[in-house]
Amino acid sequence: MNIPFLFCALITAVSAAISLGFSIAAVFNTADEVRNMALYTCARSVALVIASAVPFLTGSTPWLEAIACSMIIVQICDAGIGAVAKDRMKTLGPAGTAVLNLAAVVWLLR
């Protein structure tokens, strides 16, 4: 595992973990009507965290590329949701993470 691989894997894993953290917070901080939706989101976030750990265990570049691209898409969607909600932090945070993850993927592929 070289430096670009480790950097991309780390950014991807941190991105997935942050998404999981927000999902868990939503489970505990939402009304009963939307708690089920938050639980579904949490389940998907757990899957992304587990998938983002695979490159550390296997050293698989194709797997890392796939999960990194998945997290870039998730973060772009999260930034879009933040923009619709007119919440600057929920827009810029995910957008910045998506750009950083994209840069890491480009570095990995070079």
N, C-alpha and C positions, 0 to 999 in steps of 0.2 A: 504494500500500500504506500503510495507516494503522497506528497503534500497536497496536490490538488484533489486527490481522491479523499483524503482525510478531511480536508476543509469542506468539500461538498457534502460528504456524509455527515459531518458535524452540523452544518447549517441546516441540512434537511431534517436531521433528528431533532434539533432545537425547535425548528418550525413546527414539526409534528407535536412535540411536547407542549408547546405554547397553545396550539389548537386544542389539545386534550385538556389543558388547564382551564381554558375558557368554557369548554363543554361541561366539565365537572362543575364549575362555578354556576353554570346555567341550570344544572340539575338541582342544585341546592338553593338557588335564588329566584326560582320562577314559581308562578302560581300553578296550582294543580292542573289547570286546563292545558298548559303548554309543557308540563314536565315530561310527558311521554315523548314529545318531539325532542326535547333536550336529551333524553335517554338514548334515542336513536342516534342523535348527533354524537353523543359520547361513545357509543359502540363503534361508530365509524372512525372516530378519532383514535380509539384504542388500536384498531386495525392498522392505521397509518403509523402509529408509534412502533408497533411490532415490525411492520414492513421496513421502517427506516432503520431498525437495528440490524437487519439482515446483512447489509454491506459490511458492517464492522465484523460480523462473524464469518462471512464467506469471501470477502474481497471482490465480489462480483460487480464489475463496472456496469454491465447492462442493467442489472437490478437497481444499482444506484441511480443511473440515468432515468429509469422508469419512475422510481419513487420521488426523485427530485422534481421531475416534470409534474408529477401528481401534486406535490406540495406547492409548486409554483401556481398551478391552476387553482388550488384551494385558496391560496393567499390572494390571488387576483380577485376571486369571487368575494372573499372577505372584505377586500378593499372596496369593491363595488357596493356591498351591503353598507359599509361605513359611509360611503358617499351618499347613498340614498337616504340614510339616516341623518345626514348632515353632521356627522361626528368626526371631527378632524383627526383625533387620535386613532379611531377605529378605521380610518381611511389610510393615513400615512404609515401607521405601524405595519399592517399587512402588505401594503404596497412596497415599503422599504425592504421587508423580508423577501418578497417575491423578486425584487431587483437583485438583492444580494444572492439569493439562491440561483437565479439565472446566470449571474456573473460566475458563480462557482461551477455551474454546469459547463459554461463556455470554457473556463479554465481547464476543467477536467477533460474536455474533448480535444483540447489543443495538443 
